[in-house]
Amino acid sequence: MRGIFIGPFRFWAIWIAVLGALYLAGGEQLHVTSFAWFLVLLVGLAAAGVLAVVFTTRRGERVTRDPIEPGGDG
């Protein structure tokens, strides 16, 4: 499973929390009844997710997968 879910668990937990919040907002039809508040929620969650990743990552720690080496199959 480590080969499929690349990255620290905390990044996946952030992603699950964002998806859960958007699922609840969709269940309340916030994107229909209060579109402006839905956009505030969407932008706020995106900003919070990025900041959480930036501030919880130690300097020099790799947050992406290893680079793909170009193959010789052309």
Residue frames as qw, qx, qy, qz and C-alpha x, y, z in Angstrom:
[[0.000, 0.885, 0.466, 0.000, 0.00, 0.00, 0.00],
 [0.357, -0.701, 0.085, 0.612, 2.98, 2.30, 0.56],
 [0.347, -0.027, 0.583, 0.734, 3.63, 2.25, -3.17],
 [0.056, 0.649, 0.652, 0.389, 0.09, 3.41, -3.92],
 [0.261, -0.932, -0.245, -0.058, -0.41, 6.03, -1.18],
 [0.622, 0.245, -0.167, 0.725, 2.75, 8.06, -1.58],
 [0.043, -0.610, 0.129, -0.781, 3.47, 10.68, 1.05],
 [0.030, 0.083, -0.750, 0.655, 3.00, 11.08, 4.78],
 [0.115, -0.504, -0.855, 0.041, -0.26, 10.07, 6.42],
 [0.037, -0.572, -0.345, 0.744, -0.92, 13.65, 7.53],
 [0.135, 0.236, -0.426, -0.863, -1.24, 14.75, 3.89],
 [0.261, -0.247, -0.858, -0.366, -3.84, 12.06, 3.26],
 [0.171, -0.535, -0.702, 0.438, -5.66, 13.06, 6.46],
 [0.060, 0.432, 0.008, -0.900, -5.83, 16.67, 5.24],
 [0.231, 0.045, -0.675, -0.699, -7.22, 15.45, 1.91],
 [0.252, -0.389, -0.886, -0.025, -9.86, 13.30, 3.65],
 [0.092, -0.538, -0.484, 0.684, -10.88, 16.24, 5.88],
 [0.148, 0.319, -0.255, -0.901, -11.27, 18.55, 2.86],
 [0.280, -0.117, -0.813, -0.496, -13.32, 15.94, 1.00],
 [0.205, -0.457, -0.820, 0.276, -15.50, 15.42, 4.08],
 [0.018, 0.501, 0.251, -0.828, -16.17, 19.14, 4.43],
 [0.246, 0.219, -0.467, -0.821, -17.05, 19.47, 0.75],
 [0.245, -0.243, -0.916, -0.203, -19.28, 16.38, 0.96],
 [0.106, -0.539, -0.669, 0.501, -21.18, 17.94, 3.86],
 [0.111, 0.440, -0.049, -0.890, -21.47, 21.25, 2.00],
 [0.257, 0.046, -0.721, -0.642, -22.82, 19.41, -1.03],
 [0.195, -0.369, -0.905, 0.085, -25.31, 17.53, 1.13],
 [0.017, -0.621, -0.449, 0.642, -26.63, 20.85, 2.40],
 [0.455, 0.669, 0.456, 0.370, -26.72, 22.09, -1.22],
 [0.298, -0.738, -0.038, 0.604, -24.58, 25.04, -0.21],
 [0.310, -0.126, 0.530, 0.779, -23.36, 25.39, -3.79],
 [0.012, 0.541, 0.678, 0.497, -26.96, 26.13, -4.82],
 [0.294, -0.832, -0.470, 0.017, -28.43, 28.05, -1.89],
 [0.271, -0.930, 0.121, 0.215, -25.42, 30.16, -0.86],
 [0.835, 0.446, -0.025, 0.321, -22.89, 30.08, -3.66],
 [0.132, 0.834, -0.327, 0.424, -20.77, 32.90, -2.21],
 [0.607, -0.597, 0.458, -0.255, -20.35, 31.05, 1.11],
 [0.972, 0.095, 0.197, 0.089, -19.54, 27.87, -0.79],
 [0.611, 0.666, -0.172, 0.392, -16.75, 29.69, -2.62],
 [0.220, -0.786, 0.422, -0.393, -15.44, 31.09, 0.67],
 [0.858, -0.319, 0.383, -0.128, -15.42, 27.56, 2.08],
 [0.908, 0.362, 0.079, 0.195, -13.73, 26.15, -1.02],
 [0.392, 0.754, -0.284, 0.443, -10.98, 28.79, -1.15],
 [0.437, -0.708, 0.413, -0.371, -10.51, 28.63, 2.63],
 [0.939, -0.170, 0.297, -0.025, -10.12, 24.85, 2.61],
 [0.797, 0.508, -0.054, 0.322, -7.68, 25.02, -0.29],
 [0.118, 0.801, -0.354, 0.468, -5.59, 27.68, 1.46],
 [0.654, -0.568, 0.405, -0.292, -5.69, 25.82, 4.77],
 [0.982, 0.065, 0.159, 0.080, -4.63, 22.59, 3.07],
 [0.630, 0.623, -0.186, 0.424, -1.70, 24.22, 1.30],
 [0.141, -0.772, 0.396, -0.477, -0.59, 26.02, 4.47],
 [0.848, -0.395, 0.300, -0.187, -0.87, 22.81, 6.49],
 [0.934, 0.238, 0.033, 0.263, 1.39, 21.00, 4.04],
 [0.396, 0.731, -0.238, 0.503, 3.88, 23.88, 3.87],
 [0.275, -0.723, 0.393, -0.497, 4.12, 24.41, 7.62],
 [0.868, -0.338, 0.321, -0.170, 4.24, 20.72, 8.61],
 [0.896, 0.371, -0.077, 0.233, 6.96, 19.79, 6.13],
 [0.597, -0.650, 0.197, 0.427, 10.52, 19.86, 7.45],
 [0.248, 0.837, -0.366, -0.323, 13.16, 21.63, 5.40],
 [0.068, 0.484, -0.844, -0.222, 14.67, 19.22, 2.89],
 [0.511, 0.125, 0.820, -0.227, 11.87, 16.65, 3.24],
 [0.096, 0.011, -0.722, -0.685, 10.57, 15.30, -0.06],
 [0.472, 0.260, 0.497, -0.680, 6.82, 15.77, -0.42],
 [0.726, 0.442, -0.199, -0.488, 6.44, 14.39, -3.93],
 [0.970, 0.005, 0.234, 0.062, 7.25, 11.02, -5.37],
 [0.530, -0.381, 0.494, 0.574, 10.61, 10.17, -6.87],
 [0.365, 0.606, -0.281, -0.649, 11.14, 11.60, -10.36],
 [0.895, 0.297, 0.329, -0.057, 10.33, 9.34, -13.30],
 [0.337, -0.475, 0.594, 0.555, 13.44, 8.45, -15.25],
 [0.605, 0.521, -0.236, -0.553, 13.01, 8.64, -19.02],
 [0.836, -0.025, 0.548, 0.007, 12.77, 5.20, -20.52],
 [0.146, -0.409, 0.673, 0.599, 14.52, 3.90, -23.58],
 [0.405, 0.352, 0.840, 0.084, 11.32, 2.66, -25.23],
 [0.330, 0.029, 0.444, 0.832, 10.96, 5.77, -27.24]]
